[in-house]
Amino acid sequence: MGKCVVLKQNSQEIRKIIEDAGIGLCPCASFDDNSWLDYHVGLGAYFDVHGLGYGSEEMSAGEDLSLFLYETKPEDIVWCNDVDEFIRLIKEYRTNK
């Protein structure tokens, strides 16, 4: 899956801060059950930040987070303490492609 930057927070206020920083958000970042936000380095997707931990017909929100953690190597996850660090790292990774 490659390196990803993860913020274990998600709220309307946080998403607004991210958008105001010029970082694109996928609509999935606003899904009701969404718990975390992530950025996959080098993915080249239209939107920079995606949601993690929203449920579906196939799995619960908790199962979605567990699947992400299972499929992603621990050394490939950069955990952020706050939205400012999340934004800073995204901008650094985008600059250093």
C-alpha positions in Angstrom: 0.0 0.0 0.0 2.9 2.4 0.6 3.5 5.1 3.1 0.6 6.9 4.6 0.0 9.8 7.0 -2.8 9.2 9.5 -4.7 11.5 11.8 -6.8 9.7 14.4 -9.3 12.6 14.4 -12.0 13.8 12.2 -14.6 16.6 12.5 -16.1 19.3 10.4 -13.7 21.8 12.0 -10.7 19.7 11.2 -11.8 19.2 7.6 -12.3 22.9 7.2 -8.7 23.6 8.5 -7.4 21.0 6.0 -9.3 22.5 3.1 -8.2 26.1 4.1 -4.6 24.8 3.8 -5.2 24.0 0.2 -5.5 20.2 0.6 -8.3 18.4 -1.2 -10.7 16.2 0.7 -12.5 13.2 -0.8 -16.2 13.1 0.0 -15.6 9.9 2.0 -13.8 12.1 4.6 -17.3 13.4 5.6 -19.1 10.1 5.9 -21.0 9.8 9.2 -19.1 7.0 10.8 -15.7 8.1 9.6 -13.1 8.1 12.4 -9.7 8.9 10.9 -8.2 10.8 8.0 -5.4 9.6 5.8 -3.1 10.7 3.0 -1.3 8.1 0.9 2.0 9.3 -0.3 2.4 9.2 -4.1 -1.0 7.8 -4.7 -1.8 10.5 -7.2 -5.5 10.5 -6.5 -7.8 13.4 -7.4 -8.3 14.1 -3.7 -5.4 14.2 -1.2 -7.2 13.1 2.0 -9.5 10.2 2.5 -11.6 8.9 5.3 -10.9 5.8 7.3 -13.2 3.8 9.5 -16.6 4.3 8.0 -18.7 1.2 7.7 -20.4 -0.4 4.8 -22.8 -3.2 4.1 -19.9 -5.6 4.2 -18.2 -4.4 7.4 -18.5 -2.2 10.4 -16.5 1.0 11.0 -14.3 -0.9 13.5 -13.7 -3.7 11.0 -12.7 -1.1 8.4 -10.0 0.3 10.7 -8.8 -3.2 11.6 -8.5 -4.1 7.9 -6.5 -0.9 7.2 -4.1 -1.7 10.1 -3.8 -5.4 9.0 -3.1 -4.4 5.3 -0.6 -1.6 6.1 2.9 -2.3 7.4 3.4 -0.5 10.7 6.6 1.1 9.4 4.6 2.7 6.5 2.2 4.6 8.9 3.1 8.1 10.0 0.8 8.8 13.0 0.1 12.5 13.5 -0.7 14.1 16.9 -2.8 17.0 15.5 -4.1 18.6 12.4 -1.2 21.0 12.0 1.3 18.1 11.9 -1.0 16.3 9.5 -1.0 19.3 7.1 2.7 19.9 7.4 3.6 16.3 6.6 1.2 16.2 3.6 2.8 19.3 2.2 6.3 17.9 2.8 5.5 14.7 1.0 3.8 16.5 -1.9 6.9 18.7 -2.3 9.3 15.8 -2.1 7.7 13.5 -4.7 
